[in-house]
């Protein structure tokens, strides 16, 4: 069985990428599972999706703990423990990273023994999902180019011919670019339930309600959740163009991450700004512009 995990951020197309790869496997005659896993996160939040493919019925369920291929659409997730990118990675796991850094650089940073490949991040970020899917289809070595093309057309048919053609070109280019590594990813061994340890009781201590109850007893506790780590694009205010109509951007910010100074200028709290860019769309004077979070130009 092939076990493949996609890691990315909300808005980068990981759910769609897993569907395309799952459809391509299905067109080759495989039994398939493909599904995303996320909660109520917005754009920029770490999410993952998984694909299982086998010639026989698939009895496994849940998250993939022992992946054959791990695909990373955003290399800023790699140092984040909460993203779980390296969970279950073994020397036989292939790691495919969408990054402008060389594979040797990531191998040294991550200190892993398995195969590590990179796909150039020079392409438009919103094409990363389809490009990585094309590369993955070639890495498994059992998906024909025609099946990949059909899967892309099937899953993106509703986006219009221009968007479909652009994504298809990225997927096929990545497929062709991984020709030297075709078939590198092999199927993992079947896991038997009898080999799993039996569950046991866990005794939990009984705490007072103010420490353990499923309730919020005080406000302002979410300030400790630094959701600014989710951001891929950073909104920046050009104060020379700002008209101080602060009630527009601050009211529309869904996370109250825009505060107002004593002089009525908006100020962005970058520790909690998720980068949804609603403020960019709503600013009447176009004084707020997005820049890549990886840019060296920081306010």
Secondary structure, DSSP 8 states (H G I E B T S, - for coil): -EEEEEEEETTS-HHHHHHHHHHHHHHTT-EEEEEEE--S--TT-EEEEEEEEESS-----S--SS-SEEEES-GGGTT-GGG-TTTT--TT-EEEEE-SS-HHHHHHHHT--S-EEEE-TTS-GGGHHHHHHHHHHHHHS---HHHHHHHHHHHSGGG-HHHHHHHHHHHHHHHHHTGGGTT-S-------GGGS------------HHHHSSS--SSSGGGGS-GGGG-SEEEEE-TTT----HHHHHHH-TT--EEE-TTS-EEE-TTT-----HHHHH-TT--EEEEETT-S---
